[in-house]
Amino acid sequence: MADHLFLPDNPPKPLRIEYSGPQYDGGDWDTFPARCGWIDESGTENFPQGGAVPLEYQSMMECWLYFGMLHYVYGDQLDQSDFLCEDEEGCQYITTKHLQRYVDDVDDWENNKRGARSVEIVNKVLENLPRYISWIRAKMSFAIRLASLTLWNIVIKRDGPQVEPRCSGLWFLMPEEATQMVREGWCPLDAQKCIAAGIQLDTRRVCCNWFVPKPAGTTEHMSSGGGIPLVMITPSGGDGNQNYELKIVKKRTGKPYVAISHIWADGLGNPKGNSLPHCQLEFLYKRARLLLQDKEYIPYCDDNTYGSLHTGVARFAHFAVNTARRGDNSVLVWIDTLCIPHQSDVRSLAIQRIRDVYSNASRTLVLDSGLMVLNSSSSSKLAVCLRVLYYSGWIPQLWTLQEGLAARTKLYILLSDKAINIGTIPDVLLNKVDKGEIPIFQDGIATMAAGAWYSYFQHPTDYASVFDRFVLLGINQGQVISRTWFSVATRASSKDRDRPTVLAGLLNLDLRNILEDMLFLDGPRFQEDGLRWAMKVCRFTGIFSQLVHDSGKITPRGLQVTLYSSLIFPSCKMFNLVKSNQSDLEQRQKDLERWADEPELDPDRLATGTKVLQLETIIPVNLSSNETYGVILMSFQLDTITMCALVSLQATENGVQYARYISPGFIYAITLNMSELPEEGYLMRGTWDDAQKREWIVC
């Protein structure tokens, strides 16, 4: 799927959507359902509502919405076999490998009004898809949404802005879809990128780790007497017997050094001591020396107004430093393996200074075995950027996030032939997009690659700056905190206690300012009175929930919550679906009618369906009778699934609700019908109209 994109040729986790249905008959799109017999002349389906759909109808629906959409645009020019492929075992799959050929002919696009037809059919498909989405396969629904979005993007590129379809929200992944992706082996960070960017984020990767045996050999033990310790590597000997002398020195002004950012799985780590084998030292020396002294890496600025001045100053400083060091062939390097002592007290202090290490470095060099297979001469800047974002082992690590943020535009990635500045590539990509220098199918992915890079390595840095936070416009505080929280929570780390440290360091922010949104996140919590709302760790637990706002206040009695709308229900208004499903059908009917025997619901309407709210908690709970519960809503959009926090109301004093935290969860409106009674959660008599702003103190 999405084979029209140029990278990667062989993704480690390809999206394969099997298709064994019919080919489109070439007739009118609107009347296809009637021709196939699943809709009668009045427009009614010829099968029971809520019942199983015959398989032949399901395959026809998929054909109509996918191949019918393509036929609507390209007519008889469409060869449907171009969009199907077979594997070695003869299974047939959807492919878009040849889609490029159909859209390359600009004259055909204009002369045959392909753009107008694309707009028409995309609107039709998106309006009909909600009606059929429960009857077709989930992966085929994904393919239909992806194909419609691809056509829409081509229209925007070729014909200019259009009125967005009413159902354009279907182009975004739902949290439950992302959760399923994780179950199938996807990295949760990448699944979240798809949620944030839409399903047009077609590059795929899967979390992986390389195992490399720990290197043998020892070097002098490293320790620090304060400040930022650097290791000075000086070659000694010669004639094929090259050795290296190591010395720990303090960072000094005017002495450039290279900071190394790496993952230990690649072999540059050593858990037993501050040492590296000879071959690794030689490798570090040669790469760092080249990065500091070679003319290719002289800084430059391409700003139209002051670019030449800045470049001139940078070049002068570069040559001045190298002239002063003439005859000195040593190189200064910072790498955690050598520069962070293993003693726990000193190690803790050194870790707190890591941000300064990378922000003060002249260059930061990323070493990742998965990136060293690329060659700079045969890989475009977009390909390199995508490889770093979605296929490297470096990007998912917790500490490398902080290192990349601190390095900013001084971040270099080592490829097979040389190091290139990855920190400047996003700006280059956006400039190419603005100038129309990116191929049509790569245009959107280039924009999103740059956006993903900025969201990781630019926006948090701007937000951490006091000046940028309060002076510059366009920094959305809630979004920056939300993305950074999730980015920290989903990255790999052997120590969960490091996550809050990294989060606070990235944003230069007191963590107490974002505690209010912890109500909606899943994870282990404290059990002490007054702290049951508080999470113990910032870690991804399988639920795609994010922080949204950035305020909160800790009081002696618990967490003060003021931002959100909420619902209040006595237990008598809540119907336990799990318990009722354990009863026989007749007893369940009686229980439901007894529960509905209030002004809010009419028991006579249960047979035909009526609107109620359904609550599902992430932590299984058995609610007590004769208690009152509160549901604090994270967002408030009618008829949508909304994240929430379930609390038990303890008291109300001066308009403030005091409550005990129970569990995060989801709440949504459903049409209740006895023949389709849900199996889990609680039903609540009431509607969205009952939600209102209240002040809570949650303990």
C-alpha positions as CSV (number, residue, x, y, z in Angstrom):
1,M,0.0,0.0,0.0
2,A,1.2,3.6,-0.8
3,D,3.8,2.0,-3.1
4,H,3.7,5.3,-5.2
5,L,6.1,6.8,-2.6
6,F,9.7,6.5,-3.4
7,L,11.0,5.3,0.1
8,P,11.5,2.7,1.3
9,D,11.8,0.1,-1.4
10,N,11.5,-2.7,1.1
11,P,9.8,-1.4,4.3
12,P,10.3,-3.6,7.4
13,K,6.6,-3.4,8.2
14,P,4.8,-3.1,4.9
15,L,1.0,-2.4,4.9
16,R,-0.5,-5.3,2.9
17,I,-4.2,-5.1,2.1
18,E,-5.5,-8.3,0.6
19,Y,-8.2,-8.0,-2.1
20,S,-10.1,-10.8,-3.7
21,G,-13.2,-9.0,-4.8
22,P,-14.6,-8.2,-8.2
23,Q,-13.5,-5.5,-10.7
24,Y,-15.5,-2.4,-11.2
25,D,-18.1,-2.8,-14.0
26,G,-17.4,0.6,-15.6
27,G,-20.9,1.9,-15.1
28,D,-22.3,5.0,-13.3
29,W,-20.9,5.3,-9.8
30,D,-24.1,6.4,-8.1
31,T,-26.2,3.5,-9.3
32,F,-23.6,0.8,-8.7
33,P,-25.3,-0.3,-5.4
34,A,-28.6,-0.8,-7.1
35,R,-27.0,-2.7,-10.0
36,C,-25.4,-5.0,-7.5
37,G,-28.6,-5.6,-5.6
38,W,-27.7,-4.5,-2.1
39,I,-29.9,-1.3,-2.4
40,D,-33.5,-1.3,-3.7
41,E,-35.2,1.5,-5.7
42,S,-36.0,3.4,-2.5
43,G,-32.4,3.5,-1.5
44,T,-32.8,1.0,1.4
45,E,-30.3,-1.8,2.0
46,N,-31.6,-5.3,1.2
47,F,-30.4,-6.8,4.5
48,P,-31.3,-6.2,8.1
49,Q,-29.9,-3.1,9.9
50,G,-27.4,-4.2,12.4
51,G,-27.2,-7.7,11.0
52,A,-24.4,-9.5,9.2
53,V,-23.8,-8.3,5.6
54,P,-23.4,-11.1,3.0
55,L,-19.8,-11.5,1.9
56,E,-20.6,-10.8,-1.8
57,Y,-22.1,-7.5,-0.8
58,Q,-19.0,-6.6,1.3
59,S,-16.6,-7.2,-1.5
60,M,-18.9,-5.2,-3.9
61,M,-18.9,-2.3,-1.4
62,E,-15.1,-2.3,-1.2
63,C,-14.9,-2.4,-5.1
64,W,-17.3,0.4,-5.4
65,L,-15.6,2.7,-2.9
66,Y,-12.0,2.0,-4.1
67,F,-11.9,1.0,-7.8
68,G,-15.1,2.9,-8.5
69,M,-13.5,6.0,-7.2
70,L,-10.5,5.6,-9.4
71,H,-12.7,4.8,-12.4
72,Y,-14.8,8.0,-11.8
73,V,-11.6,10.0,-12.3
74,Y,-9.9,8.1,-15.1
75,G,-12.8,6.3,-16.9
76,D,-11.9,3.6,-19.4
77,Q,-8.2,4.6,-19.2
78,L,-8.1,2.9,-15.8
79,D,-6.6,-0.6,-15.9
80,Q,-7.6,-2.0,-12.6
81,S,-4.8,-4.7,-12.8
82,D,-2.4,-1.8,-12.3
83,F,-3.6,-1.5,-8.8
84,L,-3.4,-5.2,-7.9
85,C,-0.3,-7.3,-7.3
86,E,0.3,-10.9,-6.2
87,D,2.8,-12.4,-3.8
88,E,4.7,-15.7,-4.2
89,E,1.8,-17.6,-2.8
90,G,-0.7,-16.1,-5.2
91,C,-2.5,-13.8,-2.7
92,Q,-3.7,-10.6,-4.3
93,Y,-3.0,-7.2,-2.7
94,I,-3.9,-3.5,-3.3
95,T,-1.0,-1.5,-4.7
96,T,-0.5,2.1,-5.8
97,K,2.8,1.5,-7.5
98,H,1.6,2.7,-10.9
99,L,-0.5,5.6,-9.7
100,Q,2.4,8.0,-10.7
101,R,1.9,7.1,-14.3
102,Y,-1.7,8.1,-14.2
103,V,-1.1,11.6,-12.8
104,D,2.1,12.5,-14.6
105,D,0.3,13.7,-17.8
106,V,-0.5,17.3,-16.9
107,D,-2.2,17.9,-20.2
108,D,-4.5,14.9,-19.8
109,W,-5.3,16.1,-16.3
110,E,-6.4,19.5,-17.6
111,N,-8.1,18.5,-20.8
112,N,-10.2,15.8,-19.2
113,K,-11.0,17.7,-16.1
114,R,-9.5,15.1,-13.8
115,G,-9.3,17.6,-11.0
116,A,-13.0,18.5,-11.0
117,R,-13.9,14.8,-11.2
118,S,-11.5,14.0,-8.3
119,V,-13.2,16.7,-6.2
120,E,-16.6,15.3,-7.0
121,I,-15.8,11.6,-6.2
122,V,-13.8,12.3,-3.1
123,N,-16.7,14.2,-1.6
124,K,-19.1,11.4,-2.6
125,V,-16.9,8.6,-1.2
126,L,-16.3,10.4,2.1
127,E,-20.0,11.1,2.5
128,N,-20.9,7.4,1.8
129,L,-18.0,5.8,3.8
130,P,-19.5,6.4,7.3
131,R,-22.6,4.5,6.1
132,Y,-20.6,1.5,5.0
133,I,-17.6,1.6,7.2
134,S,-18.9,-1.0,9.7
135,W,-19.6,-3.5,6.9
136,I,-16.3,-3.4,5.0
137,R,-12.9,-4.5,6.3
138,A,-10.9,-2.1,8.5
139,K,-7.8,-2.3,6.3
140,M,-9.9,-1.7,3.1
141,S,-11.4,1.3,4.8
142,F,-7.9,2.6,5.4
143,A,-7.0,2.0,1.7
144,I,-10.1,3.9,0.5
145,R,-9.3,6.9,2.8
146,L,-5.7,6.9,1.7
147,A,-6.6,6.8,-2.0
148,S,-9.1,9.6,-1.6
149,L,-6.6,11.7,0.2
150,T,-4.0,11.1,-2.4
151,L,-6.4,12.3,-5.1
152,W,-7.3,15.3,-3.1
153,N,-3.6,16.3,-2.6
154,I,-3.0,16.1,-6.3
155,V,-6.0,18.4,-6.9
156,I,-4.6,20.9,-4.4
157,K,-1.2,20.8,-6.1
158,R,-2.5,21.0,-9.6
159,D,-5.6,23.1,-9.4
160,G,-5.1,25.1,-6.2
161,P,-7.1,25.3,-2.9
162,Q,-10.6,23.6,-2.7
163,V,-13.4,23.7,-0.3
164,E,-12.5,20.9,2.2
165,P,-14.9,17.9,2.2
166,R,-17.4,17.8,5.0
167,C,-16.1,14.4,6.2
168,S,-12.4,15.2,5.8
169,G,-11.9,14.0,9.4
170,L,-11.9,10.5,8.0
171,W,-8.4,11.2,6.6
172,F,-7.0,11.0,10.2
173,L,-6.2,7.9,12.0
174,M,-8.4,7.1,15.0
175,P,-6.7,6.3,18.3
176,E,-8.1,2.7,18.2
177,E,-6.5,2.2,14.8
178,A,-3.2,3.4,16.1
179,T,-3.5,1.1,19.1
180,Q,-4.0,-1.8,16.7
181,M,-0.9,-0.7,14.8
182,V,1.1,-1.0,18.0
183,R,-0.3,-4.4,18.7
184,E,0.9,-5.5,15.2
185,G,4.5,-4.3,16.0
186,W,4.6,-0.7,15.0
187,C,6.5,1.8,17.1
188,P,4.0,3.8,19.2
189,L,5.8,7.0,18.4
190,D,5.2,6.5,14.7
191,A,1.6,5.5,15.2
192,Q,1.2,8.8,17.0
193,K,2.8,10.7,14.1
194,C,0.1,9.2,11.9
195,I,-2.6,10.4,14.2
196,A,-1.2,13.9,14.3
197,A,-0.4,14.2,10.6
198,G,-3.2,12.1,9.0
199,I,-2.9,8.8,7.1
200,Q,-0.9,10.6,4.4
201,L,2.1,9.9,6.6
202,D,2.9,6.8,4.5
203,T,6.5,6.0,5.5
204,R,6.7,2.9,7.8
205,R,9.1,1.6,10.3
206,V,9.0,-0.8,13.2
207,C,10.9,-0.6,16.5
208,C,14.1,-2.6,16.3
209,N,17.3,-3.0,18.3
210,W,20.7,-4.1,17.1
211,F,22.7,-6.4,19.4
212,V,26.4,-5.9,19.1
213,P,28.8,-7.7,21.5
214,K,30.4,-5.4,24.0
215,P,33.8,-4.3,22.9
216,A,36.9,-5.8,24.5
217,G,40.0,-3.9,25.6
218,T,40.4,-1.0,28.1
219,T,41.7,2.5,28.2
220,E,42.6,4.8,31.0
221,H,39.7,5.3,33.5
222,M,38.0,8.7,33.1
223,S,36.9,11.0,35.8
224,S,36.1,14.7,36.1
225,G,37.0,17.4,38.6
226,G,34.1,19.7,37.7
227,G,32.8,21.6,34.7
228,I,32.2,19.8,31.4
229,P,34.8,17.1,31.0
230,L,36.1,16.5,27.5
231,V,38.4,13.7,26.4
232,M,41.4,14.8,24.4
233,I,42.4,12.2,21.8
234,T,46.0,12.5,20.6
235,P,47.6,10.1,18.1
236,S,51.0,8.7,19.0
237,G,53.3,6.4,17.2
238,G,53.2,5.6,13.5
239,D,54.4,3.3,10.7
240,G,51.4,1.0,11.1
241,N,51.5,1.1,14.9
242,Q,49.2,4.0,15.5
243,N,48.1,4.5,19.2
244,Y,46.1,7.1,20.9
245,E,46.7,8.9,24.2
246,L,43.6,10.0,26.2
247,K,43.4,12.8,28.6
248,I,40.4,14.3,30.5
249,V,40.4,18.1,30.2
250,K,37.8,20.8,31.1
251,K,35.9,22.6,28.5
252,R,37.5,26.0,27.7
253,T,36.2,28.9,25.7
254,G,37.6,28.9,22.2
255,K,38.4,25.2,22.2
256,P,36.0,23.5,19.7
257,Y,34.8,20.0,20.4
258,V,32.6,17.4,18.9
259,A,29.8,15.8,21.0
260,I,28.9,12.3,20.1
261,S,25.2,11.2,20.1
262,H,24.8,7.5,19.7
263,I,22.9,4.4,20.9
264,W,24.7,1.9,23.0
265,A,23.4,-1.1,20.9
266,D,25.8,0.0,18.1
267,G,28.9,-0.8,20.2
268,L,30.1,2.5,21.6
269,G,28.8,2.0,25.1
270,N,30.4,0.2,28.0
271,P,28.4,-0.5,31.1
272,K,31.4,-1.8,33.0
273,G,33.8,1.1,32.9
274,N,34.9,4.3,31.1
275,S,36.7,2.6,28.3
276,L,36.6,1.9,24.6
277,P,38.6,-0.4,22.3
278,H,41.4,0.9,20.1
279,C,39.4,0.6,16.9
280,Q,36.5,2.8,18.3
281,L,38.9,5.5,19.5
282,E,40.5,5.6,16.1
283,F,37.1,5.9,14.5
284,L,36.1,8.7,16.8
285,Y,39.3,10.6,16.3
286,K,39.2,10.5,12.5
287,R,35.5,11.5,12.2
288,A,35.7,14.3,14.8
289,R,38.9,15.8,13.4
290,L,37.4,15.9,9.9
291,L,34.2,17.5,11.2
292,L,36.1,20.2,13.0
293,Q,38.8,21.0,10.4
294,D,37.6,20.1,6.9
295,K,36.6,23.1,4.8
296,E,33.4,21.4,3.8
297,Y,32.1,21.9,7.3
298,I,32.8,25.6,7.6
299,P,29.5,27.2,8.9
300,Y,27.6,29.3,6.5
301,C,24.3,31.2,6.6
302,D,22.0,31.6,3.5
303,D,19.9,34.4,4.9
304,N,19.4,37.0,2.0
305,T,20.1,40.0,4.2
306,Y,22.8,39.1,6.6
307,G,23.9,35.7,5.2
308,S,27.2,36.8,3.7
309,L,28.2,38.7,6.9
310,H,27.4,35.8,9.1
311,T,29.2,33.4,6.8
312,G,32.3,35.6,6.7
313,V,32.5,35.8,10.4
314,A,32.1,32.1,10.8
315,R,34.8,31.4,8.2
316,F,37.2,33.8,9.8
317,A,36.6,32.1,13.2
318,H,37.1,28.7,11.7
319,F,40.4,29.5,10.1
320,A,41.6,31.5,13.2
321,V,41.0,28.5,15.4
322,N,42.7,26.1,13.0
323,T,45.7,28.4,12.6
324,A,46.1,28.7,16.3
325,R,46.1,24.9,16.6
326,R,48.7,24.4,13.8
327,G,50.9,21.6,14.8
328,D,48.4,20.3,17.4
329,N,46.8,17.1,16.0
330,S,44.7,16.3,19.1
331,V,40.9,16.4,19.0
332,L,38.4,17.2,21.8
333,V,35.5,14.9,22.0
334,W,32.6,14.4,24.4
335,I,31.0,10.9,24.6
336,D,29.1,9.6,27.5
337,T,31.0,6.3,27.6
338,L,34.2,8.1,28.5
339,C,33.0,11.3,30.1
340,I,30.3,10.3,32.5
341,P,31.8,8.5,35.5
342,H,30.1,5.4,36.9
343,Q,30.0,6.5,40.5
344,S,26.3,7.2,41.2
345,D,26.8,10.6,42.9
346,V,29.1,12.0,40.2
347,R,27.1,10.4,37.5
348,S,23.9,12.1,38.6
349,L,25.6,15.5,38.4
350,A,27.1,14.8,35.0
351,I,23.7,13.8,33.6
352,Q,22.2,17.1,34.7
353,R,24.8,18.9,32.5
354,I,24.2,16.9,29.3
355,R,22.1,19.7,27.8
356,D,25.0,22.1,28.2
357,V,27.4,19.6,26.7
358,Y,25.5,19.5,23.4
359,S,24.4,23.1,23.2
360,N,28.1,24.2,23.7
361,A,29.6,21.7,21.2
362,S,30.9,23.1,17.9
363,R,29.3,20.0,16.2
364,T,27.2,17.1,17.3
365,L,27.8,13.9,15.4
366,V,25.1,11.2,15.3
367,L,26.4,7.7,15.0
368,D,23.8,5.1,14.0
369,S,24.6,1.9,12.1
370,G,21.2,2.1,10.4
371,L,22.1,5.4,8.8
372,M,25.6,4.5,7.8
373,V,24.3,2.4,4.9
374,L,23.2,5.6,3.1
375,N,25.5,7.4,0.7
376,S,25.2,11.2,0.4
377,S,25.7,11.2,-3.3
378,S,22.9,8.8,-4.0
379,S,20.4,9.9,-1.4
380,S,18.3,13.0,-1.6
381,K,17.9,15.3,1.4
382,L,14.3,14.1,1.7
383,A,15.3,10.5,1.7
384,V,17.9,11.2,4.4
385,C,15.4,13.1,6.5
386,L,12.8,10.4,6.3
387,R,15.4,7.7,7.1
388,V,16.4,9.6,10.2
389,L,12.8,10.2,11.3
390,Y,11.3,6.8,10.6
391,Y,14.0,4.2,10.2
392,S,16.9,5.0,12.5
393,G,17.6,3.5,15.8
394,W,18.7,6.9,17.1
395,I,15.4,8.8,16.9
396,P,13.4,6.5,19.3
397,Q,15.8,6.8,22.2
398,L,15.0,9.1,25.2
399,W,18.3,10.8,25.7
400,T,19.0,11.4,22.0
401,L,15.9,13.6,21.9
402,Q,17.5,16.0,24.4
403,E,20.8,15.8,22.6
404,G,19.3,16.6,19.2
405,L,17.3,19.5,20.7
406,A,20.4,21.0,22.2
407,A,22.5,20.6,19.0
408,R,19.9,22.4,16.8
409,T,21.5,23.4,13.5
410,K,24.9,21.9,14.5
411,L,23.6,18.3,14.2
412,Y,25.4,16.1,11.8
413,I,24.5,12.6,10.7
414,L,27.3,10.2,9.7
415,L,26.5,8.4,6.4
416,S,28.6,5.8,4.7
417,D,30.8,8.4,2.9
418,K,30.6,11.5,5.1
419,A,28.7,13.5,7.7
420,I,25.9,15.8,6.6
421,N,24.1,18.5,8.5
422,I,20.6,17.1,9.2
423,G,19.6,20.2,11.3
424,T,19.4,22.4,8.2
425,I,17.6,19.9,5.9
426,P,14.0,20.7,7.0
427,D,14.5,24.4,5.9
428,V,15.9,23.1,2.6
429,L,12.9,20.9,2.1
430,L,10.4,23.6,2.8
431,N,12.2,26.0,0.4
432,K,12.0,23.3,-2.3
433,V,8.3,22.8,-1.7
434,D,7.7,26.6,-2.0
435,K,9.6,26.7,-5.3
436,G,7.8,23.7,-6.7
437,E,11.0,21.6,-6.9
438,I,9.6,18.5,-5.2
439,P,7.8,15.9,-7.3
440,I,4.0,15.9,-6.8
441,F,3.8,12.7,-4.7
442,Q,6.8,13.8,-2.5
443,D,5.4,17.3,-1.9
444,G,3.2,16.4,1.0
445,I,5.6,13.9,2.7
446,A,8.4,16.5,2.4
447,T,6.2,19.1,4.2
448,M,5.3,16.6,6.9
449,A,8.9,15.4,7.3
450,A,9.9,19.0,8.0
451,G,7.0,19.5,10.3
452,A,7.8,16.3,12.3
453,W,11.4,17.5,12.6
454,Y,10.3,20.9,13.9
455,S,7.9,19.4,16.4
456,Y,10.7,17.3,17.9
457,F,13.7,19.5,17.6
458,Q,12.5,23.1,17.1
459,H,9.3,23.9,18.8
460,P,10.3,22.6,22.3
461,T,13.5,24.5,22.0
462,D,11.6,27.7,21.2
463,Y,9.2,27.1,24.1
464,A,12.1,26.4,26.5
465,S,13.4,29.9,25.7
466,V,11.8,32.5,28.0
467,F,12.3,35.1,25.3
468,D,10.6,33.0,22.6
469,R,7.8,31.9,24.8
470,F,6.6,35.4,25.7
471,V,7.8,37.5,22.8
472,L,7.5,35.4,19.6
473,L,4.1,34.7,18.1
474,G,2.8,31.4,16.9
475,I,4.1,29.1,19.7
476,N,1.1,27.1,20.8
477,Q,1.9,26.3,24.4
478,G,-0.5,23.4,24.8
479,Q,0.5,21.7,21.5
480,V,4.2,21.9,22.4
481,I,3.7,20.4,25.8
482,S,1.4,17.7,24.4
483,R,3.8,16.6,21.7
484,T,6.9,16.7,23.9
485,W,5.1,14.7,26.7
486,F,4.2,12.0,24.2
487,S,7.6,12.1,22.6
488,V,9.2,11.5,25.9
489,A,6.7,8.9,27.0
490,T,7.2,6.7,23.9
491,R,10.9,6.8,23.6
492,A,13.1,3.9,24.8
493,S,14.8,4.1,28.1
494,S,16.0,1.6,30.6
495,K,15.1,3.9,33.5
496,D,11.6,5.4,33.8
497,R,12.9,7.9,36.4
498,D,14.9,9.6,33.6
499,R,11.7,10.7,31.7
500,P,10.5,13.5,34.0
501,T,14.0,14.8,34.1
502,V,14.2,14.9,30.3
503,L,10.7,16.4,29.9
504,A,11.4,19.2,32.3
505,G,14.8,19.9,30.8
506,L,13.4,20.0,27.2
507,L,10.7,22.5,28.1
508,N,12.5,24.4,30.9
509,L,9.2,24.0,32.7
510,D,8.0,23.2,36.2
511,L,6.2,19.8,35.8
512,R,3.5,21.0,38.3
513,N,2.2,23.3,35.5
514,I,0.9,20.4,33.4
515,L,-0.4,18.1,36.1
516,E,-4.1,18.8,35.5
517,D,-4.0,16.8,32.2
518,M,-2.6,13.7,33.9
519,L,-6.2,12.9,34.8
520,F,-6.7,11.5,31.3
521,L,-3.5,9.5,30.9
522,D,-3.2,5.8,31.6
523,G,-0.4,4.5,33.8
524,P,0.6,3.6,37.4
525,R,-0.4,6.1,40.0
526,F,0.3,6.9,43.6
527,Q,-2.0,5.4,46.2
528,E,-1.5,8.0,49.0
529,D,-4.4,10.3,49.9
530,G,-4.4,13.5,47.9
531,L,-2.1,12.0,45.2
532,R,-4.2,9.3,43.5
533,W,-4.5,11.5,40.4
534,A,-0.7,11.7,40.0
535,M,1.2,9.4,37.7
536,K,4.3,7.7,38.8
537,V,6.0,7.6,35.4
538,C,5.9,9.4,32.1
539,R,5.6,6.2,30.0
540,F,3.5,5.0,27.0
541,T,1.1,2.3,28.2
542,G,-0.8,1.5,25.0
543,I,-3.4,4.2,25.1
544,F,-3.1,7.1,22.7
545,S,-3.9,9.9,25.0
546,Q,-2.0,13.2,25.3
547,L,-1.8,16.3,27.4
548,V,-3.7,19.2,25.9
549,H,-3.6,22.1,28.3
550,D,-0.9,23.4,30.5
551,S,-2.3,24.5,33.8
552,G,-3.0,22.9,37.1
553,K,-2.7,23.6,40.8
554,I,-1.8,21.3,43.7
555,T,-3.7,22.0,46.8
556,P,-3.4,20.4,50.3
557,R,-6.6,18.3,49.5
558,G,-5.7,17.3,45.9
559,L,-5.4,18.6,42.3
560,Q,-7.5,21.6,41.4
561,V,-9.3,21.1,38.1
562,T,-11.0,24.1,36.4
563,L,-10.6,23.8,32.7
564,Y,-13.0,21.1,31.8
565,S,-16.7,20.4,31.4
566,S,-18.0,17.5,33.5
567,L,-21.0,15.3,34.1
568,I,-22.4,14.1,37.5
569,F,-24.4,10.9,37.9
570,P,-25.7,9.1,40.9
571,S,-25.0,5.4,40.7
572,C,-28.7,4.7,40.2
573,K,-28.5,6.4,36.8
574,M,-25.6,4.1,35.7
575,F,-26.3,0.7,34.2
576,N,-23.5,-2.0,34.6
577,L,-23.2,-3.7,31.1
578,V,-20.8,-6.4,32.2
579,K,-23.1,-7.5,35.0
580,S,-26.2,-7.4,32.9
581,N,-24.6,-9.5,30.1
582,Q,-24.1,-12.2,32.7
583,S,-27.8,-12.5,33.1
584,D,-30.2,-14.3,30.7
585,L,-31.9,-12.2,28.1
586,E,-35.2,-12.0,29.9
587,Q,-33.6,-10.8,33.1
588,R,-31.4,-8.3,31.3
589,Q,-34.5,-6.9,29.6
590,K,-36.2,-6.4,33.0
591,D,-33.0,-4.9,34.5
592,L,-32.7,-2.4,31.6
593,E,-36.4,-1.4,31.8
594,R,-36.2,-0.9,35.6
595,W,-33.1,1.3,35.0
596,A,-34.8,3.2,32.3
597,D,-37.9,3.8,34.4
598,E,-37.1,7.5,35.0
599,P,-38.2,10.8,33.2
600,E,-34.9,10.8,31.2
601,L,-35.8,7.6,29.3
602,D,-39.0,6.1,28.1
603,P,-38.9,2.2,28.4
604,D,-41.2,1.9,25.4
605,R,-38.6,3.5,23.2
606,L,-35.9,0.9,24.2
607,A,-37.1,-1.4,21.4
608,T,-36.6,1.2,18.7
609,G,-33.5,2.9,20.2
610,T,-32.8,6.0,22.2
611,K,-29.7,8.1,22.9
612,V,-27.7,7.5,26.1
613,L,-24.1,7.9,27.1
614,Q,-21.7,5.0,27.4
615,L,-18.7,5.1,29.7
616,E,-15.7,2.7,29.4
617,T,-12.9,2.9,31.9
618,I,-9.4,1.9,31.1
619,I,-8.9,0.4,34.6
620,P,-11.7,-2.2,35.3
621,V,-14.0,-0.9,38.0
622,N,-17.1,-2.1,39.8
623,L,-19.0,1.0,40.9
624,S,-20.7,1.0,44.3
625,S,-24.4,1.6,44.8
626,N,-25.6,4.7,46.6
627,E,-22.6,6.8,45.5
628,T,-22.4,9.8,43.1
629,Y,-19.8,9.8,40.3
630,G,-18.3,12.6,38.2
631,V,-17.0,12.3,34.6
632,I,-14.5,15.0,33.8
633,L,-14.3,15.5,30.0
634,M,-11.0,16.2,28.3
635,S,-12.7,17.7,25.3
636,F,-16.3,18.4,24.5
637,Q,-17.5,17.6,21.0
638,L,-20.9,16.3,20.4
639,D,-21.3,12.7,19.1
640,T,-17.6,12.0,19.4
641,I,-15.5,9.7,21.5
642,T,-14.2,11.8,24.3
643,M,-11.4,11.0,26.8
644,C,-12.5,11.5,30.4
645,A,-11.6,10.8,34.0
646,L,-14.0,9.0,36.3
647,V,-14.1,10.2,39.9
648,S,-16.2,9.5,43.0
649,L,-17.8,12.6,44.5
650,Q,-17.1,12.9,48.2
651,A,-18.4,16.3,49.1
652,T,-19.4,19.7,47.7
653,E,-18.3,22.8,49.6
654,N,-18.8,26.4,48.4
655,G,-19.4,25.2,44.8
656,V,-16.3,23.1,44.7
657,Q,-16.6,19.3,44.1
658,Y,-14.2,17.2,46.1
659,A,-13.7,13.8,44.6
660,R,-11.6,10.6,44.7
661,Y,-9.8,9.6,41.5
662,I,-10.8,6.2,40.0
663,S,-9.7,5.8,36.4
664,P,-9.2,7.4,33.0
665,G,-11.7,6.3,30.3
666,F,-13.8,7.1,27.3
667,I,-17.3,8.4,27.0
668,Y,-19.6,8.7,23.9
669,A,-23.2,8.9,22.9
670,I,-24.8,5.7,21.5
671,T,-28.3,4.8,20.2
672,L,-29.4,2.1,22.7
673,N,-31.2,-0.9,21.3
674,M,-31.9,-4.1,23.1
675,S,-30.8,-6.2,20.1
676,E,-27.4,-4.5,20.1
677,L,-26.7,-4.0,23.8
678,P,-22.9,-3.2,24.3
679,E,-20.9,-5.7,26.3
680,E,-18.7,-3.5,28.4
681,G,-18.7,-0.3,30.5
682,Y,-21.7,1.6,31.9
683,L,-24.7,3.2,30.4
684,M,-25.7,6.6,31.8
685,R,-29.1,8.3,31.6
686,G,-28.4,11.7,30.3
687,T,-27.0,13.6,27.2
688,W,-24.2,16.0,26.4
689,D,-26.5,18.8,27.4
690,D,-25.9,17.8,31.0
691,A,-22.2,18.7,30.8
692,Q,-21.1,22.0,32.4
693,K,-18.0,23.7,33.8
694,R,-17.4,22.9,37.5
695,E,-14.4,23.3,39.8
696,W,-13.0,20.0,41.1
697,I,-10.5,19.1,43.8
698,V,-9.4,15.5,42.9
699,C,-7.4,13.5,45.4
